[in-house]
C-alpha cells in the first residue's frame, strides 16, 4: 500500500508538470519483490561468508528466527535490531550486504510476531528477547570471543539501548533513534496543532526511555540520523548525544537522508569503519 500511494502521488505530480513532458513508466514501478538473504547473493559479494538460518528459544519459550552470516577471521560480531516494519525475508538482503562489509559476523533476527518469528510483540518482550539473542551469541564459541556491537534502527534502537544497559556490549549504534516516546510524539506534532491535541500515552509506551538506557553506558557510541528524518527528527539524536555520559561518542547527521536509509549514504562506510576501529582498539586495551 505504501508503494501504491507513492506511485499515485508521483502520477499526480506529473499533472503539475509543464506540457510536453515524456515520462517512461515500466512494470518496475508496480512490482516490489522481496529482498531476502540467500547464499547465492552472498557469494557474489566475494567475502567468503557463510549464511545460516537459525532458531532460538526466548525465555518464555517463544521461537525466534533469524539469519547469521559468518566469515573466517571476523573481527567482531554485529547484532542488528530493525524498526517496527522490518522483516528479514523482505528487507534483509541489501541490509546484510551493507552491514557485513567490515570483516564481521552479522546476526539479524525477526522481532517476535514478525516474519518467521513466533509470538506476540510488545516492547517489554522485545527487550527481553534482545537479552536472549545476546546470550545466544555469547554462548557460541566462534562468536563469543569477539567484541559484540549492537546496532538498532528506530524501534530497534530502543531495544539496542535497553540491551546495552543489561549486557556488556563493546559498541552501540543508535540509528534514527528517539529519547522518550513522549518526546518523539511531541516532536511530530506541529506547534500550531499542539494546543488542540490531547494525547494519552499508554503505560508501556511511556516506559520507552533511551535517555535512561544510555545514562550509564560508557562504551563506544555512534548516534546516526538522516538530516531529513521526519519520524525521529535530528533534535532527538542531538539530545541523546548531549545526555550520553561516555567519552567515546559520535553524532553522525547524514546529509540528504531520511528515516531508515542513513546506512545507504556514500559516507556511511567510512564513518562506520572509524567507529569500528574505536571499538576494536578499546577491546584490545581491555585484554592487555
WOTARA-V680418 format. One record per helix or strand of 3 or more residues. SS is the DSSP state (alpha for helix, beta for strand). FROM is the first residue (numbers start at 0). LEN is the number of residues. If there is no record, write none. Layout:
ss:SS from:FROM len:LEN
ss:SS from:FROM len:LEN
This chain:
ss:alpha from:1 len:14
ss:alpha from:26 len:3
ss:alpha from:38 len:6
ss:beta from:48 len:9
ss:beta from:62 len:9
ss:beta from:75 len:6
ss:alpha from:87 len:12
ss:beta from:103 len:6
ss:alpha from:122 len:17
ss:alpha from:140 len:4
ss:beta from:146 len:7
ss:alpha from:154 len:12
ss:beta from:170 len:5
ss:alpha from:180 len:8
ss:alpha from:190 len:4
ss:alpha from:202 len:4
ss:alpha from:209 len:5
ss:beta from:219 len:7
ss:alpha from:233 len:10
ss:beta from:248 len:6
ss:alpha from:261 len:3
ss:alpha from:267 len:20
